[in-house]
Amino acid sequence: MLDRDTTKPTKKLLADIMSAAVNQSHMPGLVLVPFATLLVRLSEEASQTTNQNMKIQSRMIVLTSIILGITIVQLLVAIISAIS
């Protein structure tokens, strides 16, 4: 129950927290170890999600820039052909 393995599934960590909360009569701080492990796990997952979102955002910026460039070129072609 005092396992600090952050690779355990979140549901298993929650089960450890509940078990420690029920059995804390002999060690009042027993619930803190699995709770801290859960916080580390959730922090790592949030970091991974943030990295994925940053990749998606940068790809969208590149795509938007390409589309904007194509639009400007098309506008210039239309203006030049209207003048001629």
Long-range contacts (C-beta under 8 A, 24 or more apart in sequence): 1-30, 1-33, 1-34, 2-30, 2-33, 2-34, 3-34, 3-37, 4-33, 4-36, 4-37, 5-37, 6-37, 6-40, 6-41, 6-44, 8-37, 8-41, 10-38, 10-41, 10-42, 13-37, 13-38, 13-41, 14-38
